Amino acid sequence: NNAFSKGEKIDITASLTYIGEKDEIVILHAASPFYFDIKETTRGYDIEYPMNLPLISTTLKNGEPLNIQYVTSGGYSDLNTEEYRSFMDEFLSGSYPVGYYVVNGYVRFTVEGEEDNTELGGNIGFQIN
């Protein structure tokens, strides 16, 4: 079901599982390897997912998922319109305003000992009535 009533709790969870040949690997990432960029397409609003950028390591054990639940985040400044600020106030209070949302979720990390970044992702969409 991709339609929810206004005020209904929405759980968005992402999961990363290592399924390679080793027993475990260590990944290096920012505050989290998970990102959740959201676009509210009815109004054309982008809801950013701010991320602190320390270098953190996480051990992924083969076959054991690393899960994270999306926590409402984002912000605005005086440079944004009053409409956007009102929208974000409602969004940040935990109540998604009526509209259609597309969540672009992805992970970004480097495997310890390797040079290349890995980025994997997907998206989901849902309507708030």
C-alpha positions as CSV (number, residue, x, y, z in Angstrom):
1,N,0.0,0.0,0.0
2,N,1.5,3.3,-1.0
3,A,-1.3,5.6,0.3
4,F,-1.5,6.9,3.9
5,S,-3.9,9.2,5.7
6,K,-2.6,12.5,7.1
7,G,-1.2,11.9,10.6
8,E,-0.6,8.2,10.0
9,K,2.8,6.9,11.2
10,I,5.0,6.1,8.3
11,D,8.0,3.8,8.9
12,I,10.8,4.0,6.3
13,T,13.6,1.5,7.0
14,A,16.7,0.8,5.0
15,S,18.9,-2.3,5.2
16,L,22.5,-3.2,4.1
17,T,23.7,-6.8,4.1
18,Y,27.1,-8.1,3.2
19,I,26.9,-11.4,1.3
20,G,30.4,-11.8,0.0
21,E,33.1,-14.4,0.5
22,K,34.6,-13.1,3.8
23,D,33.2,-13.6,7.3
24,E,33.0,-9.8,7.7
25,I,34.2,-6.6,6.2
26,V,34.7,-3.1,7.6
27,I,33.1,-0.2,5.8
28,L,34.1,3.5,6.2
29,H,31.4,6.1,6.0
30,A,30.1,9.5,7.2
31,A,27.8,9.7,10.4
32,S,25.8,6.9,8.7
33,P,26.2,5.0,5.4
34,F,22.5,5.6,4.8
35,Y,21.0,8.6,3.1
36,F,17.3,9.5,2.5
37,D,16.7,12.3,0.0
38,I,13.0,13.1,-0.3
39,K,11.1,15.0,-2.9
40,E,7.5,16.1,-2.4
41,T,6.4,16.1,-6.0
42,T,3.1,17.9,-5.7
43,R,4.8,21.1,-4.7
44,G,8.3,20.3,-6.2
45,Y,10.0,20.5,-2.7
46,D,13.3,18.9,-2.0
47,I,13.7,17.8,1.6
48,E,17.4,17.4,2.3
49,Y,19.0,14.8,4.5
50,P,21.8,16.6,6.4
51,M,24.7,14.4,7.3
52,N,27.7,15.0,9.6
53,L,30.9,14.0,7.9
54,P,33.2,12.3,10.4
55,L,34.9,9.1,9.2
56,I,33.3,6.2,11.0
57,S,33.9,2.5,10.6
58,T,31.3,-0.2,10.8
59,T,31.9,-4.0,10.7
60,L,29.4,-5.9,8.5
61,K,29.2,-9.6,9.4
62,N,28.3,-11.8,6.5
63,G,24.5,-12.3,6.2
64,E,23.7,-10.0,9.1
65,P,21.7,-6.9,8.0
66,L,22.5,-3.4,9.2
67,N,19.2,-1.6,9.5
68,I,18.3,2.0,10.1
69,Q,14.9,3.7,10.4
70,Y,14.5,7.1,8.7
71,V,14.1,9.9,11.3
72,T,12.4,13.0,10.0
73,S,15.0,15.6,9.2
74,G,15.6,18.7,7.1
75,G,15.5,22.4,7.6
76,Y,15.1,25.8,6.0
77,S,16.4,29.3,6.3
78,D,15.0,32.8,6.0
79,L,15.8,32.6,2.3
80,N,13.1,30.0,1.8
81,T,9.5,31.0,1.0
82,E,6.9,31.2,3.8
83,E,5.0,28.4,2.1
84,Y,8.2,26.2,2.3
85,R,8.9,27.1,5.9
86,S,5.3,26.2,6.9
87,F,5.5,22.9,5.0
88,M,8.8,22.1,6.7
89,D,7.5,23.0,10.1
90,E,4.6,20.5,9.6
91,F,6.9,17.9,8.1
92,L,9.5,18.2,10.9
93,S,6.7,17.9,13.5
94,G,6.3,14.3,12.2
95,S,3.1,14.9,10.3
96,Y,3.7,14.6,6.5
97,P,1.6,17.3,4.7
98,V,-0.8,16.1,2.1
99,G,1.1,15.3,-1.1
100,Y,3.1,12.7,-3.0
101,Y,6.6,11.8,-1.7
102,V,9.5,10.0,-3.4
103,V,12.2,8.8,-1.1
104,N,15.6,8.2,-2.8
105,G,17.4,6.0,-0.3
106,Y,21.0,5.0,-0.8
107,V,24.1,3.9,1.0
108,R,27.6,5.4,0.4
109,F,30.7,3.8,1.8
110,T,34.2,2.6,1.1
111,V,35.3,-0.9,2.0
112,E,38.4,-0.7,4.3
113,G,41.5,-1.3,2.2
114,E,39.9,-0.4,-1.1
115,E,40.0,3.0,-2.9
116,D,36.6,3.1,-4.7
117,N,33.4,4.4,-3.1
118,T,30.4,2.1,-3.2
119,E,27.0,3.6,-3.7
120,L,23.8,1.6,-4.0
121,G,20.2,2.7,-3.7
122,G,16.6,2.6,-4.7
123,N,13.5,4.6,-4.2
124,I,9.9,4.3,-3.0
125,G,6.9,6.6,-3.4
126,F,3.8,7.2,-1.4
127,Q,0.8,9.4,-1.2
128,I,-0.5,11.3,1.9
129,N,-4.2,12.0,1.7
